[in-house]
Amino acid sequence: MKYAAIYRYIPEQERVQAVRPAHRAYLGRLREQGQLAAAGPFADGTGALIIYEAPSREDAEQLIRDDPFHQQGIFVSWTLYAWNQVF
């Protein structure tokens, strides 16, 4: 099942940039393991959309908790939706 997460970031872009390499390395590992369908920041830098592949909502939430952006306080908030891909 796919889960789409919409994130909002802290406003301090310097902190976001400092943690971004670890965040992207983590997402790269998820992609290699088949747990990431798509990811990318919003053009205005205020947040991102990440689409996970996970067997349950709880598993998707664990992927969020394991993300360096979450662990380092970059994610201010997020909303997680079960998502049905059509195209």
Secondary structure, DSSP 8 states (H G I E B T S, - for coil): -EEEEEEEE-S-HHHHHHHHHHHHHHHHHHHHTT-EEEEEE-TTSSEEEEEEE-SSHHHHHHHHHHSHHHHTT-EEEEEEEEE----
